[in-house]
Amino acid sequence: MNTPNDPETPSASGDMETDYVVGQDNIEGQLGPIGFDIHNRVFMISALMFFITSSDSGSLVIDTQP
């Protein structure tokens, strides 16, 4: 039986063995001289949906008046 102070307990050491690699789902690309790294497709989709639904007639409106 493992005790809370057992070094093999994942919660005690803070490390767990997984097949996950940091950044494995990122989208990397280049747009002209600017490189980009989008951390998840969901962020890109939600940002596009925000701009599409937040403006009149689907065009981006920028209000410069306070």
mmCIF file of the N, C-alpha and C atoms, coordinates in Angstrom:
data_MODEL
# 
_entry.id   MODEL 
# 
loop_
_atom_site.group_PDB 
_atom_site.id 
_atom_site.type_symbol 
_atom_site.label_atom_id 
_atom_site.label_alt_id 
_atom_site.label_comp_id 
_atom_site.label_asym_id 
_atom_site.label_entity_id 
_atom_site.label_seq_id 
_atom_site.pdbx_PDB_ins_code 
_atom_site.Cartn_x 
_atom_site.Cartn_y 
_atom_site.Cartn_z 
_atom_site.occupancy 
_atom_site.B_iso_or_equiv 
_atom_site.pdbx_formal_charge 
_atom_site.auth_seq_id 
_atom_site.auth_comp_id 
_atom_site.auth_asym_id 
_atom_site.auth_atom_id 
_atom_site.pdbx_PDB_model_num 
ATOM 1   N N  . MET A 1 1  ? 0.837   -1.188 0.000   1.00 0.00 ? 1  MET A N  1 
ATOM 2   C CA . MET A 1 1  ? 0.000   0.000  0.000   1.00 0.00 ? 1  MET A CA 1 
ATOM 3   C C  . MET A 1 1  ? 0.878   1.247  0.000   1.00 0.00 ? 1  MET A C  1 
ATOM 4   N N  . ASN A 1 2  ? 0.515   2.230  -0.794  1.00 0.00 ? 2  ASN A N  1 
ATOM 5   C CA . ASN A 1 2  ? 1.282   3.472  -0.864  1.00 0.00 ? 2  ASN A CA 1 
ATOM 6   C C  . ASN A 1 2  ? 0.843   4.423  0.237   1.00 0.00 ? 2  ASN A C  1 
ATOM 7   N N  . THR A 1 3  ? 1.809   5.073  0.827   1.00 0.00 ? 3  THR A N  1 
ATOM 8   C CA . THR A 1 3  ? 1.506   6.092  1.823   1.00 0.00 ? 3  THR A CA 1 
ATOM 9   C C  . THR A 1 3  ? 1.639   7.452  1.161   1.00 0.00 ? 3  THR A C  1 
ATOM 10  N N  . PRO A 1 4  ? 1.062   8.510  1.741   1.00 0.00 ? 4  PRO A N  1 
ATOM 11  C CA . PRO A 1 4  ? 1.161   9.836  1.118   1.00 0.00 ? 4  PRO A CA 1 
ATOM 12  C C  . PRO A 1 4  ? 2.601   10.311 0.928   1.00 0.00 ? 4  PRO A C  1 
ATOM 13  N N  . ASN A 1 5  ? 3.543   9.813  1.714   1.00 0.00 ? 5  ASN A N  1 
ATOM 14  C CA . ASN A 1 5  ? 4.940   10.233 1.593   1.00 0.00 ? 5  ASN A CA 1 
ATOM 15  C C  . ASN A 1 5  ? 5.751   9.312  0.696   1.00 0.00 ? 5  ASN A C  1 
ATOM 16  N N  . ASP A 1 6  ? 5.120   8.319  0.083   1.00 0.00 ? 6  ASP A N  1 
ATOM 17  C CA . ASP A 1 6  ? 5.810   7.384  -0.803  1.00 0.00 ? 6  ASP A CA 1 
ATOM 18  C C  . ASP A 1 6  ? 6.249   8.132  -2.062  1.00 0.00 ? 6  ASP A C  1 
ATOM 19  N N  . PRO A 1 7  ? 7.560   8.126  -2.411  1.00 0.00 ? 7  PRO A N  1 
ATOM 20  C CA . PRO A 1 7  ? 8.015   8.876  -3.590  1.00 0.00 ? 7  PRO A CA 1 
ATOM 21  C C  . PRO A 1 7  ? 7.455   8.368  -4.913  1.00 0.00 ? 7  PRO A C  1 
ATOM 22  N N  . GLU A 1 8  ? 6.889   7.180  -4.951  1.00 0.00 ? 8  GLU A N  1 
ATOM 23  C CA . GLU A 1 8  ? 6.339   6.657  -6.199  1.00 0.00 ? 8  GLU A CA 1 
ATOM 24  C C  . GLU A 1 8  ? 4.894   7.087  -6.430  1.00 0.00 ? 8  GLU A C  1 
ATOM 25  N N  . THR A 1 9  ? 4.285   7.712  -5.456  1.00 0.00 ? 9  THR A N  1 
ATOM 26  C CA . THR A 1 9  ? 2.930   8.214  -5.611  1.00 0.00 ? 9  THR A CA 1 
ATOM 27  C C  . THR A 1 9  ? 2.980   9.466  -6.487  1.00 0.00 ? 9  THR A C  1 
ATOM 28  N N  . PRO A 1 10 ? 2.237   9.510  -7.612  1.00 0.00 ? 10 PRO A N  1 
ATOM 29  C CA . PRO A 1 10 ? 2.305   10.674 -8.511  1.00 0.00 ? 10 PRO A CA 1 
ATOM 30  C C  . PRO A 1 10 ? 2.003   11.996 -7.821  1.00 0.00 ? 10 PRO A C  1 
ATOM 31  N N  . SER A 1 11 ? 1.044   12.015 -6.892  1.00 0.00 ? 11 SER A N  1 
ATOM 32  C CA . SER A 1 11 ? 0.701   13.270 -6.241  1.00 0.00 ? 11 SER A CA 1 
ATOM 33  C C  . SER A 1 11 ? 1.810   13.741 -5.304  1.00 0.00 ? 11 SER A C  1 
ATOM 34  N N  . ALA A 1 12 ? 2.599   12.818 -4.772  1.00 0.00 ? 12 ALA A N  1 
ATOM 35  C CA . ALA A 1 12 ? 3.681   13.202 -3.869  1.00 0.00 ? 12 ALA A CA 1 
ATOM 36  C C  . ALA A 1 12 ? 4.851   13.802 -4.639  1.00 0.00 ? 12 ALA A C  1 
ATOM 37  N N  . SER A 1 13 ? 5.164   13.263 -5.802  1.00 0.00 ? 13 SER A N  1 
ATOM 38  C CA . SER A 1 13 ? 6.308   13.764 -6.563  1.00 0.00 ? 13 SER A CA 1 
ATOM 39  C C  . SER A 1 13 ? 5.918   14.882 -7.523  1.00 0.00 ? 13 SER A C  1 
ATOM 40  N N  . GLY A 1 14 ? 4.636   14.979 -7.890  1.00 0.00 ? 14 GLY A N  1 
ATOM 41  C CA . GLY A 1 14 ? 4.173   15.995 -8.824  1.00 0.00 ? 14 GLY A CA 1 
ATOM 42  C C  . GLY A 1 14 ? 4.382   15.619 -10.279 1.00 0.00 ? 14 GLY A C  1 
ATOM 43  N N  . ASP A 1 15 ? 5.010   14.486 -10.559 1.00 0.00 ? 15 ASP A N  1 
ATOM 44  C CA . ASP A 1 15 ? 5.273   14.059 -11.930 1.00 0.00 ? 15 ASP A CA 1 
ATOM 45  C C  . ASP A 1 15 ? 4.468   12.810 -12.260 1.00 0.00 ? 15 ASP A C  1 
ATOM 46  N N  . MET A 1 16 ? 3.952   12.777 -13.469 1.00 0.00 ? 16 MET A N  1 
ATOM 47  C CA . MET A 1 16 ? 3.253   11.591 -13.959 1.00 0.00 ? 16 MET A CA 1 
ATOM 48  C C  . MET A 1 16 ? 3.808   11.258 -15.334 1.00 0.00 ? 16 MET A C  1 
ATOM 49  N N  . GLU A 1 17 ? 3.924   10.001 -15.642 1.00 0.00 ? 17 GLU A N  1 
ATOM 50  C CA . GLU A 1 17 ? 4.398   9.568  -16.949 1.00 0.00 ? 17 GLU A CA 1 
ATOM 51  C C  . GLU A 1 17 ? 3.221   9.510  -17.915 1.00 0.00 ? 17 GLU A C  1 
ATOM 52  N N  . THR A 1 18 ? 3.281   10.297 -18.994 1.00 0.00 ? 18 THR A N  1 
ATOM 53  C CA . THR A 1 18 ? 2.253   10.270 -20.034 1.00 0.00 ? 18 THR A CA 1 
ATOM 54  C C  . THR A 1 18 ? 2.935   10.322 -21.392 1.00 0.00 ? 18 THR A C  1 
ATOM 55  N N  . ASP A 1 19 ? 2.164   10.098 -22.437 1.00 0.00 ? 19 ASP A N  1 
ATOM 56  C CA . ASP A 1 19 ? 2.679   10.186 -23.797 1.00 0.00 ? 19 ASP A CA 1 
ATOM 57  C C  . ASP A 1 19 ? 2.559   11.598 -24.360 1.00 0.00 ? 19 ASP A C  1 
ATOM 58  N N  . TYR A 1 20 ? 1.989   12.521 -23.579 1.00 0.00 ? 20 TYR A N  1 
ATOM 59  C CA . TYR A 1 20 ? 1.774   13.888 -24.046 1.00 0.00 ? 20 TYR A CA 1 
ATOM 60  C C  . TYR A 1 20 ? 3.103   14.616 -24.206 1.00 0.00 ? 20 TYR A C  1 
ATOM 61  N N  . VAL A 1 21 ? 3.239   15.335 -25.306 1.00 0.00 ? 21 VAL A N  1 
ATOM 62  C CA . VAL A 1 21 ? 4.402   16.179 -25.555 1.00 0.00 ? 21 VAL A CA 1 
ATOM 63  C C  . VAL A 1 21 ? 3.909   17.620 -25.589 1.00 0.00 ? 21 VAL A C  1 
ATOM 64  N N  . VAL A 1 22 ? 4.544   18.488 -24.834 1.00 0.00 ? 22 VAL A N  1 
ATOM 65  C CA . VAL A 1 22 ? 4.131   19.886 -24.783 1.00 0.00 ? 22 VAL A CA 1 
ATOM 66  C C  . VAL A 1 22 ? 4.162   20.474 -26.186 1.00 0.00 ? 22 VAL A C  1 
ATOM 67  N N  . GLY A 1 23 ? 3.043   21.068 -26.601 1.00 0.00 ? 23 GLY A N  1 
ATOM 68  C CA . GLY A 1 23 ? 2.958   21.696 -27.908 1.00 0.00 ? 23 GLY A CA 1 
ATOM 69  C C  . GLY A 1 23 ? 2.598   20.760 -29.044 1.00 0.00 ? 23 GLY A C  1 
ATOM 70  N N  . GLN A 1 24 ? 2.215   19.528 -28.737 1.00 0.00 ? 24 GLN A N  1 
ATOM 71  C CA . GLN A 1 24 ? 1.948   18.561 -29.807 1.00 0.00 ? 24 GLN A CA 1 
ATOM 72  C C  . GLN A 1 24 ? 0.740   18.939 -30.658 1.00 0.00 ? 24 GLN A C  1 
ATOM 73  N N  . ASP A 1 25 ? -0.192  19.712 -30.120 1.00 0.00 ? 25 ASP A N  1 
ATOM 74  C CA . ASP A 1 25 ? -1.396  20.078 -30.859 1.00 0.00 ? 25 ASP A CA 1 
ATOM 75  C C  . ASP A 1 25 ? -1.340  21.497 -31.412 1.00 0.00 ? 25 ASP A C  1 
ATOM 76  N N  . ASN A 1 26 ? -0.209  22.164 -31.285 1.00 0.00 ? 26 ASN A N  1 
ATOM 77  C CA . ASN A 1 26 ? -0.083  23.538 -31.764 1.00 0.00 ? 26 ASN A CA 1 
ATOM 78  C C  . ASN A 1 26 ? -0.100  23.596 -33.288 1.00 0.00 ? 26 ASN A C  1 
ATOM 79  N N  . ILE A 1 27 ? -0.586  24.723 -33.794 1.00 0.00 ? 27 ILE A N  1 
ATOM 80  C CA . ILE A 1 27 ? -0.560  24.990 -35.228 1.00 0.00 ? 27 ILE A CA 1 
ATOM 81  C C  . ILE A 1 27 ? 0.539   26.018 -35.451 1.00 0.00 ? 27 ILE A C  1 
ATOM 82  N N  . GLU A 1 28 ? 1.550   25.658 -36.217 1.00 0.00 ? 28 GLU A N  1 
ATOM 83  C CA . GLU A 1 28 ? 2.657   26.566 -36.485 1.00 0.00 ? 28 GLU A CA 1 
ATOM 84  C C  . GLU A 1 28 ? 2.624   26.980 -37.947 1.00 0.00 ? 28 GLU A C  1 
ATOM 85  N N  . GLY A 1 29 ? 2.990   28.218 -38.208 1.00 0.00 ? 29 GLY A N  1 
ATOM 86  C CA . GLY A 1 29 ? 2.998   28.681 -39.587 1.00 0.00 ? 29 GLY A CA 1 
ATOM 87  C C  . GLY A 1 29 ? 3.753   29.975 -39.741 1.00 0.00 ? 29 GLY A C  1 
ATOM 88  N N  . GLN A 1 30 ? 3.704   30.494 -40.929 1.00 0.00 ? 30 GLN A N  1 
ATOM 89  C CA . GLN A 1 30 ? 4.399   31.730 -41.271 1.00 0.00 ? 30 GLN A CA 1 
ATOM 90  C C  . GLN A 1 30 ? 3.466   32.560 -42.143 1.00 0.00 ? 30 GLN A C  1 
ATOM 91  N N  . LEU A 1 31 ? 3.276   33.811 -41.781 1.00 0.00 ? 31 LEU A N  1 
ATOM 92  C CA . LEU A 1 31 ? 2.474   34.740 -42.562 1.00 0.00 ? 31 LEU A CA 1 
ATOM 93  C C  . LEU A 1 31 ? 3.384   35.898 -42.941 1.00 0.00 ? 31 LEU A C  1 
ATOM 94  N N  . GLY A 1 32 ? 3.976   35.796 -44.116 1.00 0.00 ? 32 GLY A N  1 
ATOM 95  C CA . GLY A 1 32 ? 4.993   36.769 -44.505 1.00 0.00 ? 32 GLY A CA 1 
ATOM 96  C C  . GLY A 1 32 ? 6.199   36.616 -43.599 1.00 0.00 ? 32 GLY A C  1 
ATOM 97  N N  . PRO A 1 33 ? 6.702   37.737 -43.073 1.00 0.00 ? 33 PRO A N  1 
ATOM 98  C CA . PRO A 1 33 ? 7.874   37.649 -42.193 1.00 0.00 ? 33 PRO A CA 1 
ATOM 99  C C  . PRO A 1 33 ? 7.527   37.278 -40.751 1.00 0.00 ? 33 PRO A C  1 
ATOM 100 N N  . ILE A 1 34 ? 6.243   37.142 -40.458 1.00 0.00 ? 34 ILE A N  1 
ATOM 101 C CA . ILE A 1 34 ? 5.807   36.897 -39.083 1.00 0.00 ? 34 ILE A CA 1 
ATOM 102 C C  . ILE A 1 34 ? 5.459   35.425 -38.901 1.00 0.00 ? 34 ILE A C  1 
ATOM 103 N N  . GLY A 1 35 ? 6.121   34.790 -37.962 1.00 0.00 ? 35 GLY A N  1 
ATOM 104 C CA . GLY A 1 35 ? 5.799   33.411 -37.627 1.00 0.00 ? 35 GLY A CA 1 
ATOM 105 C C  . GLY A 1 35 ? 4.742   33.386 -36.538 1.00 0.00 ? 35 GLY A C  1 
ATOM 106 N N  . PHE A 1 36 ? 3.943   32.343 -36.515 1.00 0.00 ? 36 PHE A N  1 
ATOM 107 C CA . PHE A 1 36 ? 2.930   32.238 -35.472 1.00 0.00 ? 36 PHE A CA 1 
ATOM 108 C C  . PHE A 1 36 ? 2.841   30.811 -34.960 1.00 0.00 ? 36 PHE A C  1 
ATOM 109 N N  . ASP A 1 37 ? 2.320   30.700 -33.759 1.00 0.00 ? 37 ASP A N  1 
ATOM 110 C CA . ASP A 1 37 ? 2.139   29.422 -33.094 1.00 0.00 ? 37 ASP A CA 1 
ATOM 111 C C  . ASP A 1 37 ? 0.836   29.512 -32.312 1.00 0.00 ? 37 ASP A C  1 
ATOM 112 N N  . ILE A 1 38 ? -0.218  28.910 -32.837 1.00 0.00 ? 38 ILE A N  1 
ATOM 113 C CA . ILE A 1 38 ? -1.526  28.949 -32.192 1.00 0.00 ? 38 ILE A CA 1 
ATOM 114 C C  . ILE A 1 38 ? -1.641  27.699 -31.339 1.00 0.00 ? 38 ILE A C  1 
ATOM 115 N N  . HIS A 1 39 ? -1.950  27.887 -30.086 1.00 0.00 ? 39 HIS A N  1 
ATOM 116 C CA . HIS A 1 39 ? -1.891  26.792 -29.131 1.00 0.00 ? 39 HIS A CA 1 
ATOM 117 C C  . HIS A 1 39 ? -3.034  25.801 -29.236 1.00 0.00 ? 39 HIS A C  1 
ATOM 118 N N  . ASN A 1 40 ? -4.099  26.167 -29.861 1.00 0.00 ? 40 ASN A N  1 
ATOM 119 C CA . ASN A 1 40 ? -5.202  25.231 -30.018 1.00 0.00 ? 40 ASN A CA 1 
ATOM 120 C C  . ASN A 1 40 ? -6.151  25.769 -31.081 1.00 0.00 ? 40 ASN A C  1 
ATOM 121 N N  . ARG A 1 41 ? -6.691  24.894 -31.884 1.00 0.00 ? 41 ARG A N  1 
ATOM 122 C CA . ARG A 1 41 ? -7.636  25.312 -32.931 1.00 0.00 ? 41 ARG A CA 1 
ATOM 123 C C  . ARG A 1 41 ? -8.860  26.004 -32.341 1.00 0.00 ? 41 ARG A C  1 
ATOM 124 N N  . VAL A 1 42 ? -9.252  25.613 -31.156 1.00 0.00 ? 42 VAL A N  1 
ATOM 125 C CA . VAL A 1 42 ? -10.455 26.174 -30.540 1.00 0.00 ? 42 VAL A CA 1 
ATOM 126 C C  . VAL A 1 42 ? -10.307 27.675 -30.342 1.00 0.00 ? 42 VAL A C  1 
ATOM 127 N N  . PHE A 1 43 ? -9.120  28.148 -29.974 1.00 0.00 ? 43 PHE A N  1 
ATOM 128 C CA . PHE A 1 43 ? -8.926  29.577 -29.771 1.00 0.00 ? 43 PHE A CA 1 
ATOM 129 C C  . PHE A 1 43 ? -9.101  30.342 -31.074 1.00 0.00 ? 43 PHE A C  1 
ATOM 130 N N  . MET A 1 44 ? -8.586  29.799 -32.157 1.00 0.00 ? 44 MET A N  1 
ATOM 131 C CA . MET A 1 44 ? -8.714  30.457 -33.453 1.00 0.00 ? 44 MET A CA 1 
ATOM 132 C C  . MET A 1 44 ? -10.182 30.482 -33.891 1.00 0.00 ? 44 MET A C  1 
ATOM 133 N N  . ILE A 1 45 ? -10.878 29.377 -33.738 1.00 0.00 ? 45 ILE A N  1 
ATOM 134 C CA . ILE A 1 45 ? -12.283 29.298 -34.134 1.00 0.00 ? 45 ILE A CA 1 
ATOM 135 C C  . ILE A 1 45 ? -13.127 30.239 -33.292 1.00 0.00 ? 45 ILE A C  1 
ATOM 136 N N  . SER A 1 46 ? -12.897 30.278 -31.978 1.00 0.00 ? 46 SER A N  1 
ATOM 137 C CA . SER A 1 46 ? -13.700 31.152 -31.125 1.00 0.00 ? 46 SER A CA 1 
ATOM 138 C C  . SER A 1 46 ? -13.411 32.624 -31.414 1.00 0.00 ? 46 SER A C  1 
ATOM 139 N N  . ALA A 1 47 ? -12.167 32.970 -31.729 1.00 0.00 ? 47 ALA A N  1 
ATOM 140 C CA . ALA A 1 47 ? -11.849 34.360 -32.077 1.00 0.00 ? 47 ALA A CA 1 
ATOM 141 C C  . ALA A 1 47 ? -12.530 34.765 -33.373 1.00 0.00 ? 47 ALA A C  1 
ATOM 142 N N  . LEU A 1 48 ? -12.504 33.888 -34.374 1.00 0.00 ? 48 LEU A N  1 
ATOM 143 C CA . LEU A 1 48 ? -13.187 34.187 -35.637 1.00 0.00 ? 48 LEU A CA 1 
ATOM 144 C C  . LEU A 1 48 ? -14.689 34.333 -35.429 1.00 0.00 ? 48 LEU A C  1 
ATOM 145 N N  . MET A 1 49 ? -15.275 33.456 -34.640 1.00 0.00 ? 49 MET A N  1 
ATOM 146 C CA . MET A 1 49 ? -16.714 33.544 -34.376 1.00 0.00 ? 49 MET A CA 1 
ATOM 147 C C  . MET A 1 49 ? -17.054 34.832 -33.636 1.00 0.00 ? 49 MET A C  1 
ATOM 148 N N  . PHE A 1 50 ? -16.185 35.258 -32.738 1.00 0.00 ? 50 PHE A N  1 
ATOM 149 C CA . PHE A 1 50 ? -16.411 36.509 -32.022 1.00 0.00 ? 50 PHE A CA 1 
ATOM 150 C C  . PHE A 1 50 ? -16.467 37.679 -32.996 1.00 0.00 ? 50 PHE A C  1 
ATOM 151 N N  . PHE A 1 51 ? -15.491 37.777 -33.901 1.00 0.00 ? 51 PHE A N  1 
ATOM 152 C CA . PHE A 1 51 ? -15.464 38.894 -34.844 1.00 0.00 ? 51 PHE A CA 1 
ATOM 153 C C  . PHE A 1 51 ? -16.629 38.833 -35.825 1.00 0.00 ? 51 PHE A C  1 
ATOM 154 N N  . ILE A 1 52 ? -17.024 37.653 -36.238 1.00 0.00 ? 52 ILE A N  1 
ATOM 155 C CA . ILE A 1 52 ? -18.138 37.517 -37.177 1.00 0.00 ? 52 ILE A CA 1 
ATOM 156 C C  . ILE A 1 52 ? -19.453 37.921 -36.527 1.00 0.00 ? 52 ILE A C  1 
ATOM 157 N N  . THR A 1 53 ? -19.676 37.504 -35.293 1.00 0.00 ? 53 THR A N  1 
ATOM 158 C CA . THR A 1 53 ? -20.969 37.747 -34.647 1.00 0.00 ? 53 THR A CA 1 
ATOM 159 C C  . THR A 1 53 ? -21.041 39.072 -33.905 1.00 0.00 ? 53 THR A C  1 
ATOM 160 N N  . SER A 1 54 ? -19.914 39.738 -33.658 1.00 0.00 ? 54 SER A N  1 
ATOM 161 C CA . SER A 1 54 ? -19.960 40.962 -32.864 1.00 0.00 ? 54 SER A CA 1 
ATOM 162 C C  . SER A 1 54 ? -20.093 42.228 -33.705 1.00 0.00 ? 54 SER A C  1 
ATOM 163 N N  . SER A 1 55 ? -20.082 42.116 -35.006 1.00 0.00 ? 55 SER A N  1 
ATOM 164 C CA . SER A 1 55 ? -20.156 43.311 -35.837 1.00 0.00 ? 55 SER A CA 1 
ATOM 165 C C  . SER A 1 55 ? -21.410 43.291 -36.703 1.00 0.00 ? 55 SER A C  1 
ATOM 166 N N  . ASP A 1 56 ? -21.772 44.456 -37.198 1.00 0.00 ? 56 ASP A N  1 
ATOM 167 C CA . ASP A 1 56 ? -22.925 44.578 -38.084 1.00 0.00 ? 56 ASP A CA 1 
ATOM 168 C C  . ASP A 1 56 ? -22.546 44.113 -39.484 1.00 0.00 ? 56 ASP A C  1 
ATOM 169 N N  . SER A 1 57 ? -23.389 43.347 -40.095 1.00 0.00 ? 57 SER A N  1 
ATOM 170 C CA . SER A 1 57 ? -23.228 42.876 -41.475 1.00 0.00 ? 57 SER A CA 1 
ATOM 171 C C  . SER A 1 57 ? -21.934 42.099 -41.706 1.00 0.00 ? 57 SER A C  1 
ATOM 172 N N  . GLY A 1 58 ? -21.365 41.556 -40.668 1.00 0.00 ? 58 GLY A N  1 
ATOM 173 C CA . GLY A 1 58 ? -20.170 40.745 -40.814 1.00 0.00 ? 58 GLY A CA 1 
ATOM 174 C C  . GLY A 1 58 ? -18.902 41.523 -41.059 1.00 0.00 ? 58 GLY A C  1 
ATOM 175 N N  . SER A 1 59 ? -18.968 42.871 -40.980 1.00 0.00 ? 59 SER A N  1 
ATOM 176 C CA . SER A 1 59 ? -17.754 43.657 -41.182 1.00 0.00 ? 59 SER A CA 1 
ATOM 177 C C  . SER A 1 59 ? -17.227 44.119 -39.830 1.00 0.00 ? 59 SER A C  1 
ATOM 178 N N  . LEU A 1 60 ? -15.941 44.231 -39.728 1.00 0.00 ? 60 LEU A N  1 
ATOM 179 C CA . LEU A 1 60 ? -15.315 44.629 -38.481 1.00 0.00 ? 60 LEU A CA 1 
ATOM 180 C C  . LEU A 1 60 ? -15.509 46.122 -38.275 1.00 0.00 ? 60 LEU A C  1 
ATOM 181 N N  . VAL A 1 61 ? -16.055 46.503 -37.126 1.00 0.00 ? 61 VAL A N  1 
ATOM 182 C CA . VAL A 1 61 ? -16.313 47.900 -36.812 1.00 0.00 ? 61 VAL A CA 1 
ATOM 183 C C  . VAL A 1 61 ? -15.430 48.285 -35.639 1.00 0.00 ? 61 VAL A C  1 
ATOM 184 N N  . ILE A 1 62 ? -14.628 49.332 -35.823 1.00 0.00 ? 62 ILE A N  1 
ATOM 185 C CA . ILE A 1 62 ? -13.769 49.811 -34.745 1.00 0.00 ? 62 ILE A CA 1 
ATOM 186 C C  . ILE A 1 62 ? -14.263 51.191 -34.350 1.00 0.00 ? 62 ILE A C  1 
ATOM 187 N N  . ASP A 1 63 ? -14.676 51.334 -33.103 1.00 0.00 ? 63 ASP A N  1 
ATOM 188 C CA . ASP A 1 63 ? -15.181 52.600 -32.594 1.00 0.00 ? 63 ASP A CA 1 
ATOM 189 C C  . ASP A 1 63 ? -14.027 53.344 -31.931 1.00 0.00 ? 63 ASP A C  1 
ATOM 190 N N  . THR A 1 64 ? -13.666 54.501 -32.470 1.00 0.00 ? 64 THR A N  1 
ATOM 191 C CA . THR A 1 64 ? -12.546 55.265 -31.922 1.00 0.00 ? 64 THR A CA 1 
ATOM 192 C C  . THR A 1 64 ? -13.003 56.328 -30.941 1.00 0.00 ? 64 THR A C  1 
ATOM 193 N N  . GLN A 1 65 ? -14.300 56.517 -30.776 1.00 0.00 ? 65 GLN A N  1 
ATOM 194 C CA . GLN A 1 65 ? -14.820 57.506 -29.845 1.00 0.00 ? 65 GLN A CA 1 
ATOM 195 C C  . GLN A 1 65 ? -14.956 56.890 -28.453 1.00 0.00 ? 65 GLN A C  1 
ATOM 196 N N  . PRO A 1 66 ? -14.529 57.623 -27.413 1.00 0.00 ? 66 PRO A N  1 
ATOM 197 C CA . PRO A 1 66 ? -14.662 57.082 -26.041 1.00 0.00 ? 66 PRO A CA 1 
ATOM 198 C C  . PRO A 1 66 ? -16.094 57.015 -25.580 1.00 0.00 ? 66 PRO A C  1 
# 
